[in-house]
C-alpha cells in the first residue's frame, strides 16, 4: 500500500476506504476531516479526548493507513497548514467565539455571520474541483428531466434551483415530500434523466436512500454535500463539496447558494451554446 504523503492523498484514501473501516475508525476519520487543524497541532491525548476515543484507537487508525504511528500521520496534517491558508476558516471560528463572549448585540451577531460567510466562500474557492463542476453541468445539460431532492436545511437550495431552472425552461421536478409523498414523487425518474441531491450533516435519510436507489438503476446522480465522507458523495457520479462555517450554533447557506447560482449560470451558458 502506498503511504499517503500529502493531505489530499490521505483525504482521498480516507474516502476510498471509509466503508471498510470499523465503527470506531470511521468515527476518527470523520473527526479528522472535520478538524484537520486539531489533528495537526494537538497531542494524541487531546485529539482522543475531543474525538471521544482512546489514544490507542488513534494509533491503530494511523497504522491502518500505513503510518508507523500517530506522529507520522500528524506530519501530513501539518503539511496542510504549511501549504495553504486553509486555517482561515478556523481563525474565523475562534474570532466568532470570542465575540460571543464579549457581546450578544445584534451588530456583533451580524459581523459574526458575515465573517463566517466570507470564510465559507473562501473555502469553497479552495476545495471545489473545477473539473467536477464542469462534469455536473454536462450531466444537467444532457438530462431530459432534472430531479431535485433535498430536505431540512438543504431544501432552500433545491427550491431555488427549481425556480431558476424553470426560468431557463429546463424541465425539472422538485421532490419536496409534500404530504409524505417523497418517494412517490421520485418514481417517474427514468434513464436519460438526472438526480441532483443536496444534503448536509445530519444527512436526510430519505435523500440518502433515493440517491442509492437511483444510482442502482444506472441513472445519473450528482450531488452537493459537505465532504468526501458524505453518503451522498459515496453514491454519486460527481459530488460538489461545500462547507458552511458554524456561527452561534447555526450554519448559513452563503456558499451553498453561491454554488447553486454558479450551476444555474453555467448551465444557462451551456444551453445557449446548444441552440
Secondary structure, DSSP 8 states (H G I E B T S, - for coil): -----SHHHHHHHHHHHGGGS-HHHHHHHHHHHH-HHHHHHS-HHHHHHHHTS-HHHHHHHHHHTT-SSHHHHHHHHHHHHHH--TTHHHHHHHHHHHHHHH---HHHHHHHHHHHHHHHHHHHHHH--HHHHHHHHHHHHH-SSEEEEE-GGGHHHHHHHHHHHHHTT--EEEE--GGG-HHHHHTT--TT-EEEEE--SS--HHHHHHHHHHHHTT-EEEEEES-TTSHHHHTSSEEEE----EETTEE--HHHHHHHHHHHHHHHHHHHHH-
